[in-house]
């Protein structure tokens, strides 16, 4: 495939077909560990041992409800850089209480420290889509204000919501831009927003049929924005409950409670691996963001028992073949807009 780039920019390396068809990530709510960094480190290392694409740290809307012990996601990930080697590191940060220059700088710094593994999960309410779209555009303009060969250019943006001018202090990051993740708010406007702006869209669905319908709709929107179907990965949030038998898994799942609208995989390791494989093959999602239960070792069981079965099916990587999060996901580095 030929990839066109602007004059003066080194050609982008063509993406090689990835050996896996399933993408996996893990979501860690900010309240999971409170201020206990060791818990974040344990989950990150377990996910990396399982060759997951990325770890996503949540940001709670009301820290006061949790005694104020909710760490700031980007800070947590900066610390995890030194404790991990390949796994992507995603931070949930809202656009309502941040400004583009400051946040773009923090995320670009994380991308440099991690050698290209940073991601931004864009948290925003449905009534803030216009401001959020401009926020993302400004952030990308800031990241592009340095040329690929390291020359800084003056930056100026004047829009409806933001008026910024000056120079950006962080050079272009190793993967061009941090990966942009956008949760779907299940509205036509929200789906269109994700199709136009995101590298990864997070979804929730209760049945595979609902997942396939949403997947087909969003992928069908991409051409209208000049994008290829591979430019956006759609990943569904899911819980996993394993048992030595299907009955044992169902019993455990019933004891855990509701999954908050997420798809739930409950069964033996063999049945869960088959269901994940089938979901991706039939177009319900490109992969899954697992939400592990608070019980210790919940993610370890998946990594130890399910991942090898996905590998045996030939649908999941047996090693990291690249160093950046974009290479894990199989999405191109962004074209520099000079």
N, C-alpha and C positions, 0 to 999 in steps of 0.2 A: 504494500500500500504506500502510495506517495503522500507525504505530509508536507504541505506548503507552509513556508515560514516567511516573515517579512524580510526585506532586504537588510543585510548586515547582521542577521541573527544566525547562529549556527543551526544547521538542520536538526530537527528533532529525530532522535533515534526511533525507528519504527518499532511498535510494540510487537513482541513475539507472542504467539499463541500460548496462553498459560496452560499448564498441565491439569489444573483443577477446574471444576465447574462450580463448586460450592465455595462461597465466601462466608467466613465466620468472624464474629467479633463478640466482645463481652461488654455489657453495660454495668457500671458500678455506681449506684446512687451515692451522692455525697454524704448521705447519712449512714451508709453501710458501715463505715469504720469510724465515724466521728473524726476525731483528730489523731487516730491511730494510724500512722503512716505505714506501719508494718503490714497492715491488712491490705492496703492498696498494693504494696510491693508483692505480697504473696499472690494476689490475683493476677497482677501483671506478669509475673514470672510463670505462673501456671498457664496463662493464655499464650505466652510466647513459646512455652514448651509444646503447646498444642498447635503451634504454627498459625495462630489466628491472625487476621488482617490487622485488627486494631482493638485497643481497649478504649472505652468511652466513659469518662467521668462525668457524672451528672452535677447539676447545680440546683439546689433546692430553692423554691420560691420564698419559703418562710423559714429562714434559719432559726428564728426565735422558737419555733415549735420543737426544735431539737436541742434546746439548751444552748444555742449559739455555737455548738461544736460542729460546724460544717466547713471544711477547708475550701479554699478557692481553687477551682479546677486547674487553671494554668500553672499555678504554683506547685500543685501536687505533681503535675506531669513534668515540670522542670526538674523536680527531684528524682522522678522515675527514669529520666534519661540515662543517668549513670548506672541504674540497676537493670537496664534492659539493653538489647542490642539491635533487634530488628522490628519488633512489633510496633505498629502505628499507635500514636498517642493522641486521643481526641478529647477536647475540652468543651463542655457545654457552657456557652456564654451568651447572655441575652443582649439584645440591641437597645433595650429601653433604658438601661442604666449605665451604658458605656458610650464612648465616642470613637469614631472610626480610626483616627490617627493613633490613639493610645492602644486600642485593642489590636490593630494591624501590627503595631510595633511588638507587642507581647507575643503574638502568634508567629511573626517572622523570626523573632529571637528563639522561640521554642523549636521552629523548623531548623534553624542553624545548629542549635545545641544537639538536636537529635539526628542530624545529617539527613533531613528530609522525611521525617516521620510524623509531622504535626497535622492535626485536623481540627476544624472548628465546627461544632454542632450549634447551628444558629437557632437560638431560642427566641421566639417572638410570637405575640398573639396575632390572631387573624386580622384584627383591626389595625395592625401596625405594618401590614405588608408593604405599603408604598415606602415608608421610612426604611424598612428593613432591606428592600431591594436597593435603595440608594446607598445604604450603609455597606452592603456587599460590594456594589459597584465602586464606591470610593476606596474600600479596602484593597480591591484588586488594582485600582489605578495607583495606589500608593506602592503596592508590591511591584508594579511595573515601572515605577519611576526610576529604578536602577536598570541599566542595560544589562544584558547577559554577560558582557565582558567587564562589568564592574564600574561603570561610569554613572554617577548620580546626576539627575536632571531636576531642575526646579519643578515643583508640583503646584497645581492650582485647580481647585474644583469649586464651582458655585452652583448649587442646586436648590431645590425646594427646602430641603431639611438641613443641608450642611454647606458651609462656606469655609474652605481650608486652603491655605497657600503656604509655601515654604519648601523645605527639603526633608525627605524621609531619611531617617538616620540608619536604617538597617538595609544592607545590600540584598539584592535578589536572592531568594532562598534556594536551597538545593533542589527542590522539586518545583521551582517556579512560583507557585502559590501553595500555601497549606490547603489540604483537601477541605472542601466545604460540604458539610452534612446538613440536611434539612429534614426535620420531622414533618410528616404529612398531617395536616389538620383535618383531613377527610372532607374537605370542601373542594369544589371545582377550582376555585381561585388558588387554594393552597397547593393543589396538585399541579396547576399550571406554573405557579411560582417555583416549585421544586424542579419541574422539567426545564425551566428557563435558566435557573441559577445554580443548581446543586451538582456535586459530583456523586453524592450518595443520598438517597432518600430513605428515611426510616418510616416503616408502615406498621400498622396493626391490623390483623384480620382474624375473624373467628373461625372461618372455614377455608379450606383450599380453594373452593369455588370463588369466594370473595377475593382472595388473594390474586387469583388468575385474572379476574375482571379488572381489578385495580392496576395490576402489572401491565395488562394490554392497553388500558387507557393511557397511562402515563408514558409508556414507551412510544405509543402512537403520537404523542404530542411533540416528541423531540425533533422530528424533521421540520416542524414549523418554526423552530428556533435555530435552524441550521446545525443541528446536532445529530450525531449518529446514535444508534440504539446502545452502543457500547460505552457512550460517554457518561451514562448515568447508571449506577448500580442501585438496585432497589433491594433493600434488606429489611426483613420483617422481624420485629421483636418477638421473642419466644421464650417460654420457660421449658425446662427439661426435667423430668422426674424419671429416674431409672430404677428398675427392679430386676431381680433374677427371674421373675415371671411377670406376665402382663397383669395378673391379679394383684401382685405385690405392688407394682408401680401405680395401679389405679388407687389402691388403698392409701399409698403415700401421698398421691396427688390430692385425694379427698381431704386428707389431714392438713394439707398446706393451705387450702382455701382458694379464693378467686385469683385469676391471672390478670385481672384488670384489662380484659379485652384482648390480651395477647394470645397468640396461638400456643397451645401446650402440647409438647411431645411427652407422652407418658407410656412407657413400655420397657421392654428389654433393650439392651444396647443394639441388638440386631434389628429390631423393629424400628427403633428411633433412627438408626443410620439409613434404613430403607426409606423411611418416611421423608427424611431430609433430602435424600437423593431424588426421590420422586417429585417432591415439591419444586425443586430447582429444574428438573428435567421437563416438567409440565408447565413451567412459566408462572408459578405462584410467587417466586422471588428469585433474586440472584444469590441469596444467602440469608443468614439469620444473625441477629444480634441477641445473644443469650443473656437472660436476666437470671443469674444464679440465685438460688434460695439462700437465706442467711446461714443455714447450717454449714459448719466447717467442712471443707472437702467437696462441696457440691460441684464445683467446676473441675476438680481433679478427676472425679468419676467419669465425666464426659470426655476429658482429654485422654484418660487411660483406656476407656472402653469403647467409645464411639468413634473418635478420630481414627484409630487404626482400621476400623471397618470401612470408613469413608475412603481411606487411602487404598485399601484392598479393592474397592470398587473402581478405583481410578478416577475419582471425582474430587479429590482433595490433595493438596501439595504434600510432598514428603520432605521438602526442605524449602526455605526461602530462596528464591532465585534472583531477587533484587534487594536493594537496600532501602528504597523509599516506600512510603505508603502507596503512592500512585502505582508503583510497580507491583505491589501486592494486589491491588484492586484491578490492575489491567486497564487503567485510564491514562491517557496521554498527559504529559506535562503541558501546561497552558502555553499557547503561542504568545510571545512577548508582543505587546501592542505599542510599538514605538511611534 
